[in-house]
Amino acid sequence: MTVLETGGDQLPQERRIVTEIPGPRSRELEARRKRAVAPGVASSLPAYIVAAGGGVLRDADGNQLIDLGSGIAVTTVGNANPRVVARAKEQLDAFTHTCFMVNPYEGYVEVAEALNRLTPGDHEKRTVLLNSGAEAVENAVKIARVHTGRNAVVVFDHAYHGRTNLTMAMTSKAAPYKKGFGPFAGEVYRAPMSYPYRDDAAAGTKVSGEDAAARVIEMIDRQIGADDVAALVIEPIQGEGGFIVPAEGFLPALAEYAKANGIVFVADEVQAGFARTGAMFASEHEGIVPDLVTTAKGIAGGLPLAAVTGRAEIMDAVGAGGLGGTYGGNPAAVAAALGAIEAYESDGLVARAREIGEILVKRCERLQAQFPEVGDVRGRGAMQAVELVRRDSLEPNPELAKAVAQHAGANAVLVLVTGTFGNVLRFLPPLTISDALLHEAFDVLEEGFAAALR
């Protein structure tokens, strides 16, 4: 049993069930929440957390849950990474805020320099720091529009880009993200995504990435006109859409088309970025060099920070005062980001993501061999998923996904449900988790499938 130092608390790296989950103390807190917090803010599992680290979460009742969610891919370096904590504490002792747009500070510049170095491509780059993934995507669109003098934005089926008005328009799934919140921003066009599991079944043969890209290109040329498109925005691996990995060749074909037509190619790496997929950025798996990259989630070990990084000639198109925000690049958040980046580069976390991926794939394929309802296993590195269907069909099975997730939560394993159809279980463990905890978590998931299908 390993022990992880987490802010003075020593967390044994083990699953532990003390009470039912959620327990009495969590239920008390949940009752307070219902009186104080807007009901539109929902939680997957109302077990209230008091400590976390490594691969476990300790709740208010003393239960310890195995973490397969990482706060939705945020705590990739762990919930209390020593490098992150030390940097943030040092900054908090110095000052909490000045606003970079008023009095700048070195940490912001250091993070920008690191992102310019780490994101794909060796061209000259610039970075702007922001607060959230949605804000980063929205600013990427602003920058692309100024640079090109065009308005249209192309996005994809199953995409998720955020909850602001513009990014809701860019997001595909209606409920719960868009329903009732319109009207939305205009000049957003949706193209068909490469979705190998369903594309191949519908076609009765393998649909190549190039053929899937040809559908998109035909749609743009016919419905919009390439010379009116400012940006093509795509997640190299779709997150909320269900961890959809496009067919090989899809992304390079679109990037080539964008380059040939003066369209800014934007890789939304908010969920897939920062070592999660076994490369620092998911774009690297097919050698894609985006014009702009949006990042957030794993950037700062849990503190709110996001960024747009891109080609200098594109980023420089926006004049002074056109980008920014009061809290963008907060001093404590950029200090945490420097700690997280140090961890990615110095602690072997990219390689660890690949090791975790090998375990996840084997365990997911074992589930698939036991339960025909596991229709597809997909992902990269420590970003894996299973899509659940009704037996002998492609019909989505969200009820099974919900039942398995509920069984897991009740037995101290946190797993998240996602996908356009609500039928995908996604696995996003922190890269600090042990192999033993991963295997134990999947033993619980196997029990959950067996119980739900009994």
C-alpha positions in Angstrom: 0.0 0.0 0.0 1.5 3.3 -1.0 0.9 6.5 0.8 0.6 9.9 -0.8 1.3 13.2 0.9 -1.7 15.5 0.3 -1.7 18.8 2.0 -0.8 17.3 5.4 -3.2 14.5 5.1 -1.9 11.0 4.4 -4.2 9.2 2.0 -3.7 5.4 1.8 -4.1 4.4 -1.8 -7.0 2.0 -1.2 -10.7 1.7 -1.8 -12.5 1.9 1.5 -16.2 1.6 2.3 -17.2 2.8 5.8 -20.8 3.7 5.2 -23.3 3.5 2.4 -22.4 5.9 -0.4 -23.4 8.7 -0.1 -23.3 8.4 3.6 -25.1 10.3 6.4 -22.7 13.3 6.4 -22.9 13.6 2.6 -26.7 13.4 2.8 -26.7 16.2 5.3 -24.6 18.3 3.0 -26.8 17.5 0.0 -29.8 18.7 1.9 -28.1 22.0 2.5 -27.1 22.2 -1.1 -30.7 21.8 -2.2 -31.6 24.9 -0.2 -28.6 27.0 -1.3 -27.4 26.0 -4.8 -29.2 26.4 -8.0 -30.6 23.0 -9.1 -29.2 23.5 -12.6 -25.8 22.6 -11.2 -25.9 18.8 -11.0 -23.5 16.3 -9.6 -22.7 12.8 -10.8 -22.3 11.3 -7.3 -23.2 13.4 -4.2 -20.5 12.0 -2.0 -18.9 15.2 -0.6 -15.1 15.1 -0.8 -12.8 16.3 2.0 -9.4 15.0 0.7 -8.0 13.6 -2.5 -4.8 12.5 -4.0 -3.1 9.7 -6.0 -6.1 7.7 -7.3 -8.5 8.1 -4.5 -11.1 10.5 -3.2 -12.1 10.6 0.5 -15.6 11.7 1.3 -17.1 13.3 4.4 -18.1 9.9 5.8 -14.6 8.5 5.5 -15.3 6.4 2.4 -12.5 6.3 -0.1 -13.5 6.1 -3.8 -11.3 5.1 -6.7 -11.2 8.1 -9.0 -11.8 7.3 -12.7 -12.9 10.9 -13.5 -10.2 13.3 -12.5 -12.8 16.1 -12.1 -13.5 15.6 -15.9 -9.9 15.3 -17.0 -8.7 18.3 -14.8 -6.6 16.7 -12.1 -4.4 14.7 -14.6 -1.3 15.3 -12.4 -3.3 14.3 -9.3 -5.6 16.2 -7.0 -2.8 17.5 -4.8 0.3 17.2 -6.8 3.2 18.5 -4.7 4.7 20.6 -7.5 1.3 22.3 -8.1 0.6 22.8 -4.4 4.1 24.2 -3.6 4.0 26.7 -6.5 0.5 27.9 -5.7 1.2 28.3 -2.0 4.3 30.4 -2.8 2.4 32.6 -5.1 -0.5 33.0 -2.6 2.0 34.2 0.0 3.2 36.9 -2.4 0.0 38.2 -3.8 -3.3 36.9 -5.1 -4.2 39.4 -8.0 -3.2 42.5 -9.8 -4.9 41.8 -13.2 -2.4 41.2 -15.9 -4.0 43.9 -18.0 -3.1 46.5 -15.2 0.1 45.3 -13.6 1.7 42.2 -15.3 3.7 39.5 -13.6 6.3 37.0 -14.8 4.2 33.8 -14.1 1.8 34.7 -17.0 4.7 35.2 -19.4 6.3 31.9 -18.2 3.2 29.9 -18.9 2.8 31.5 -22.3 6.4 30.6 -23.1 5.8 27.0 -22.0 2.6 26.7 -24.1 4.4 28.2 -27.1 7.1 25.6 -26.7 4.8 22.6 -26.0 2.0 22.9 -28.5 2.5 21.2 -31.9 4.7 22.9 -34.4 8.0 24.8 -34.3 6.6 28.1 -35.8 6.6 31.3 -33.9 3.6 31.4 -31.5 1.7 33.7 -29.1 -0.6 32.8 -26.2 -3.4 34.5 -24.3 -4.5 33.1 -20.9 -8.2 32.9 -19.9 -10.4 31.3 -17.3 -12.2 28.3 -18.9 -12.3 26.0 -21.9 -15.4 27.7 -23.2 -13.8 31.1 -22.9 -10.7 29.8 -24.8 -12.9 28.4 -27.7 -14.8 31.7 -27.9 -11.6 33.7 -28.1 -10.2 31.4 -30.7 -13.2 32.2 -32.9 -12.7 35.9 -32.2 -9.1 35.7 -33.3 -9.8 33.7 -36.4 -12.5 36.1 -37.5 -10.3 39.1 -37.1 -7.4 37.4 -38.9 -9.4 36.2 -41.8 -12.1 38.9 -42.1 -14.7 36.1 -42.4 -17.6 35.1 -40.2 -18.5 31.4 -40.6 -17.4 28.8 -38.2 -17.6 25.0 -38.9 -18.0 22.6 -36.1 -19.0 18.9 -35.9 -21.7 16.5 -34.9 -21.3 15.3 -31.3 -19.0 18.3 -30.5 -18.9 19.9 -27.1 -17.2 23.3 -26.8 -18.8 25.0 -23.8 -21.8 26.8 -22.2 -21.4 30.4 -23.3 -23.9 31.6 -25.9 -21.4 31.1 -28.8 -20.0 27.8 -27.6 -23.6 26.5 -26.9 -24.2 27.2 -30.6 -21.0 25.2 -31.4 -22.0 22.3 -29.1 -24.0 19.5 -30.7 -26.0 18.0 -27.8 -29.3 19.8 -27.0 -30.1 18.5 -23.5 -28.9 19.5 -21.0 -26.5 22.0 -22.6 -28.7 24.0 -24.9 -32.4 23.3 -24.3 -34.3 26.5 -23.5 -31.2 28.8 -23.7 -31.5 30.1 -27.2 -31.5 32.0 -29.5 -27.8 31.2 -30.2 -25.1 33.0 -32.1 -25.3 32.8 -35.8 -22.8 31.8 -38.6 -22.1 28.4 -37.0 -22.4 25.4 -39.3 -22.3 21.7 -38.3 -20.6 19.1 -40.3 -20.7 15.3 -40.0 -18.0 13.8 -37.7 -16.0 10.8 -38.5 -17.5 8.2 -36.1 -15.9 4.9 -37.1 -18.1 2.6 -34.9 -21.4 3.9 -36.4 -20.1 5.0 -39.8 -18.8 1.6 -40.6 -22.0 -0.1 -39.5 -24.2 2.2 -41.6 -22.0 1.8 -44.7 -21.5 -1.9 -44.3 -17.8 -1.4 -44.9 -14.9 0.5 -43.4 -15.2 4.3 -44.0 -11.8 5.8 -44.4 -10.8 9.0 -42.8 -10.3 10.6 -46.2 -13.8 9.6 -47.3 -15.3 11.0 -44.1 -13.4 14.2 -44.6 -14.7 14.4 -48.2 -18.2 14.6 -46.8 -17.2 17.6 -44.7 -15.5 19.3 -47.6 -18.4 18.8 -49.9 -20.8 20.2 -47.2 -18.6 23.3 -46.7 -18.2 24.0 -50.4 -21.9 23.5 -51.1 -23.5 25.1 -48.1 -21.1 27.8 -47.0 -18.3 28.4 -49.5 -14.7 28.0 -48.3 -13.9 31.6 -48.8 -16.5 32.6 -46.1 -15.2 30.2 -43.4 -13.1 31.8 -40.7 -12.4 28.7 -38.6 -12.8 25.0 -38.5 -13.0 24.0 -34.9 -12.6 20.3 -33.9 -11.7 18.2 -30.9 -9.0 15.7 -32.0 -10.8 13.3 -29.8 -14.4 14.3 -28.9 -15.0 14.5 -25.2 -18.6 14.9 -24.1 -19.6 13.4 -27.5 -18.4 10.0 -26.3 -14.6 9.9 -26.7 -15.0 9.5 -30.5 -11.6 9.0 -32.2 -12.0 9.9 -35.9 -10.8 7.5 -38.5 -7.1 7.8 -39.4 -6.6 10.4 -42.1 -9.7 12.5 -41.2 -7.9 15.2 -39.3 -4.9 15.5 -41.7 -7.3 15.9 -44.7 -9.3 18.6 -42.9 -6.1 20.4 -41.9 -4.8 20.3 -45.4 -8.2 21.6 -46.8 -8.2 24.4 -44.2 -4.6 25.5 -45.1 -5.4 25.5 -48.8 -8.4 27.7 -48.3 -7.1 30.2 -45.7 -9.3 28.7 -43.0 -7.9 28.8 -39.4 -7.7 25.2 -38.1 -8.5 25.2 -34.4 -7.8 22.1 -32.3 -10.0 22.1 -29.2 -7.6 20.2 -26.8 -9.5 21.3 -23.7 -10.2 17.7 -22.6 -7.7 15.7 -24.6 -4.6 17.9 -24.0 -1.8 17.7 -21.5 -0.5 14.1 -21.6 -4.0 12.6 -21.3 -3.8 10.6 -24.5 -0.2 9.4 -24.2 1.1 12.4 -26.1 1.3 16.0 -24.8 -1.5 16.9 -27.2 -3.9 14.6 -29.0 -3.2 16.4 -32.3 0.3 14.8 -32.2 -1.0 11.3 -32.9 -1.5 12.1 -36.5 1.1 14.8 -36.8 -1.4 17.6 -37.0 -0.1 21.1 -36.5 -3.1 23.3 -35.7 -3.2 27.1 -36.4 -4.7 27.6 -32.9 -4.9 25.3 -29.9 -7.3 25.8 -27.0 -6.4 24.3 -23.7 -7.9 24.2 -20.1 -8.7 21.3 -17.8 -5.4 19.6 -17.2 -3.4 22.8 -17.5 -3.1 23.8 -13.9 -3.8 20.8 -11.6 -7.3 21.9 -10.7 -7.0 25.7 -10.6 -9.1 27.6 -13.2 -7.0 28.5 -16.2 -7.3 28.2 -20.0 -5.4 29.4 -23.0 -5.4 30.0 -26.7 -2.0 29.4 -28.3 -1.3 29.8 -32.0 0.6 31.1 -35.0 2.1 34.5 -34.3 0.7 36.1 -37.5 -2.8 35.0 -36.5 -2.6 35.9 -32.8 -1.1 39.3 -33.7 -4.1 40.2 -35.8 -6.1 41.4 -32.7 -5.2 44.9 -31.5 -4.3 46.0 -27.9 -7.3 45.5 -25.6 -9.1 43.1 -27.9 -8.2 40.1 -25.7 -8.1 39.5 -22.0 -10.3 39.4 -18.9 -10.1 40.5 -15.3 -9.1 37.0 -13.9 -7.5 35.6 -17.0 -4.1 34.2 -16.0 -4.6 34.7 -12.3 -1.3 34.6 -10.5 -2.1 31.5 -8.3 -3.5 29.7 -11.3 -0.4 30.3 -13.5 1.9 29.3 -10.6 -0.1 26.0 -10.4 0.2 25.6 -14.2 4.0 25.9 -14.0 3.9 23.2 -11.4 1.7 21.0 -13.5 3.8 21.5 -16.6 6.9 20.6 -14.6 5.2 17.4 -13.5 4.3 16.4 -17.0 7.8 16.9 -18.3 9.8 15.7 -15.3 7.7 12.9 -13.8 7.2 10.7 -16.9 3.5 11.3 -17.0 3.2 11.1 -20.8 4.7 7.6 -20.7 2.5 6.8 -17.7 -0.6 7.7 -19.7 0.4 5.1 -22.3 0.9 2.5 -19.6 -2.5 3.3 -18.1 -4.0 3.1 -21.6 -2.7 -0.4 -22.0 -4.4 -1.5 -18.8 -7.7 0.3 -19.6 -7.9 -1.2 -23.1 -7.3 -4.7 -21.9 -9.9 -4.4 -19.2 -12.4 -2.7 -21.5 -11.9 -5.5 -24.1 -12.4 -8.0 -21.3 -15.8 -6.4 -20.6 -16.6 -6.5 -24.3 -15.8 -10.3 -24.4 -18.1 -10.9 -21.4 -21.0 -8.6 -22.3 -22.2 -8.2 -25.9 -23.8 -4.9 -24.8 -20.3 -3.3 -24.9 -20.5 -2.4 -28.5 -17.3 -0.4 -28.9 -14.0 0.2 -27.1 -12.1 3.3 -28.1 -9.8 6.1 -27.0 -6.1 6.9 -26.6 -3.9 6.6 -23.6 -5.6 7.4 -20.3 -8.7 8.6 -22.2 -10.7 5.5 -22.9 -14.4 4.6 -23.2 -16.9 1.9 -23.9 -20.1 2.5 -25.8 -23.1 0.5 -24.6 -25.8 -0.8 -26.9 -28.8 -3.2 -26.7 -27.8 -6.7 -27.5 -27.5 -7.5 -31.2 -28.1 -3.9 -32.3 -26.6 -0.5 -32.5 -29.4 1.0 -30.4 -27.9 3.1 -27.6 -28.3 1.7 -24.1 -28.2 4.7 -21.7 -30.1 2.7 -19.0 -27.2 0.2 -18.8 -24.6 3.0 -18.6 -26.5 4.7 -15.8 -27.0 1.4 -13.9 -23.3 0.5 -14.1 -22.2 3.9 -13.0 -24.7 3.8 -10.0 -23.4 0.4 -9.0 -19.8 1.6 -9.2 -20.5 4.7 -7.1 -22.3 2.7 -4.4 -19.2 0.5 -4.3 -16.7 3.3 -4.1 -15.7 3.7 -7.7 -16.3 7.0 -9.5 -17.0 6.6 -13.2 -18.7 9.2 -15.5 -21.4 8.7 -18.2 -21.1 10.7 -21.4 -22.0 10.6 -25.1 -24.6 12.2 -27.3 -26.9 9.3 -26.5 -25.9 9.0 -22.8 -24.6 5.5 -23.4 -20.9 5.8 -23.0 -18.8 5.1 -19.8 -15.6 7.2 -19.9 -12.4 6.5 -18.0 -10.2 9.4 -17.1 -8.1 8.4 -14.1 -5.4 10.7 -12.8 -2.0 9.7 -14.1 -0.9 9.2 -10.5 -3.2 6.2 -10.0 -1.7 2.8 -9.3 -2.2 -0.3 -11.5 -3.8 -2.1 -8.5 -6.5 0.6 -8.1 -7.3 0.4 -11.8 -7.7 -3.3 -11.7 -9.8 -3.1 -8.6 -12.0 -0.5 -10.1 -12.7 -2.7 -13.2 -13.5 -5.6 -11.0 -16.2 -3.5 -9.5 -17.4 -2.5 -13.0 -17.6 -6.1 -14.1 -19.8 -6.8 -11.0 -21.9 -3.8 -12.0 -22.4 -5.1 -15.6 -23.3 -8.6 -14.3 -25.8 -7.2 -11.8 -27.4 -4.9 -14.3 -27.8 -7.6 -16.9 -28.8 -10.4 -14.6 
